[in-house]
Amino acid sequence: MTTEAPNSGQMSGLPVHDHGGCIAKAIRTAEQLCIDRGARLTPIRRKVLELLWESHRAVKAYDLLDRIKPLEASAKPATVYRALDFLIEQGLIHRVESLNAFIGCVCSEHQHELLLLICNRCQEVEERPALEVMEAVAKEILQAGFSVHRKAIEIHGICSQCTANEKY
């Protein structure tokens, strides 16, 4: 569902995204995947996932810790990092290397490669499938005889929302 926010998209007439649906879908997906895989979505793992989905901005681990501390006084950095490691292993989130931060995965149901578009203004991160780009990169890797452990492409720039807001 989209609604107009009082300050952000109002001038441009662009809709503003409601993250409630994103959070609900991410939790449903995580619960089902954990059941299917025999993995355990603990309350702290669930909370970390919810916090990551409150926006489409990358979130740093210590920011997550600050938000969890009021709910779980005994939470330590290791608590958050263990939850993040679990969520990455399950394919529910991604690490944004260039920001040393994390985002929710929009297609957790299947393994995939990453093309992340990172806005330098609003800090939103958009995950794109970019199949043709990834195929071209795979071809180059094959030609180089390179052994890949993980592949992610991060591109920094200005998102369409921020570009549209500049015009007003």
C-alpha positions, 0 to 999 in steps of 0.5 A: 500500500502507498500513501502520501507522507507529510513531507517526502513525496507530497510535493512531487506527487509520488507515492510513499511506501508503507513498510508494514506489508514488507515486514509482514511478507518478510516474516511470513517468508522467514517462518516458512523457510525456517520450517522447511529447512528445520531452522529456528527463527528465534525472537531475536532473529525475528526482531532483527529481521523486522528492524531491517525491513522497517525501511529499504535503507541499509542498517548497521549492526550497532544501530540494530543493537541500539534498537534491540537493547530497550527490548532485550537488555542483555543483548550484546554485539555478538547477539546481533552478529549471530542473528545477522549471520543466521539471516544471511545463511538462510538467504533472508538478508544481504550484507551491503559491503560498501556500507558495512550494513545489512538489508532485507532480501526481496526474493529469499525464496531462491538463491540469487546474485546481487545487484544493489542500487544504493542512493547516496541521498536517501540511503535507500537500497534497491535489490534488482535481479539484472539477469542480463548483467549477471550473465555478462559478468558470469561470462567474464568470470568464466573467461578469466578462469576465476573461482567465485565465492560470492558475487554482488555488484553495488552501484551508488548514485541517486534514486528516481525518487530523489531525482524527482524531488530535485525537480520541485 
